[in-house]
Amino acid sequence: LTIDFVVVPDRAQLSELVQRVRDGRLRTNIGNVAAFDDAVAAFNPTERIKGKTIIRVHP
């Protein structure tokens, strides 16, 4: 079973998310930050890291 969906961003909702981040009411757990050249290795399935993996596109 596959369920596909598209989320259409709403300006008011995005503004609310930004405000929550600024107020500290919405946070994410960043587990790893990697350079673009190391993106494949950053998603190594043998190493489990709690949190989101961030890929830096610009140095």
N, C-alpha and C positions, 0 to 999 in steps of 0.2 A: 504494500500500500504506500503510495507516494502522495503527499499533499504539497502542492505548490501554492504560494501566495505572494502577493506584492504589497508592500506597505507604501502608501503615498504620504509623504511627510506633510504635515500641516504646520504653517508658520507659528501659530499660537502654541501648539503642542511643543514644537522645538524650542520656542522661547521659554516655556515653562521648564523644560528639561535643563536648559542652560542656567536658569535661575536657581534650580534645585542644586546643581553642581556648585554654583558660586556660594550658595548658602550652606553647603556641606550636608545637605539632606539626601544627596544622591552621590554615591561613591562606587568605584569599581576596584576590584583587586587586580593589580597589575603584577603578573608573575615573572615576566621576562621582556626585555627590550633588546631587539637585535637590529643590526644594520641590514639594509636591503640585500647585500651580497651574501648574508648568512641566513636568509629567510628559510631556505629548505631545512637547514640544520636546526633552526629554532623550533620547528614542528616535529622534531625527532620523536617517533612513537615509543621509543624505549625509555624516554625520560619524562616522567609525569611532573608537571609543575602546576601548582594551584594558582589560578588567576589567568588573566588574559595575556596573550602574547602580542606585543606591539612591534611592528616592523617600521623602522625609520627609513623614510624614502630620501630625505635630504640629510646631509651630514650635520 
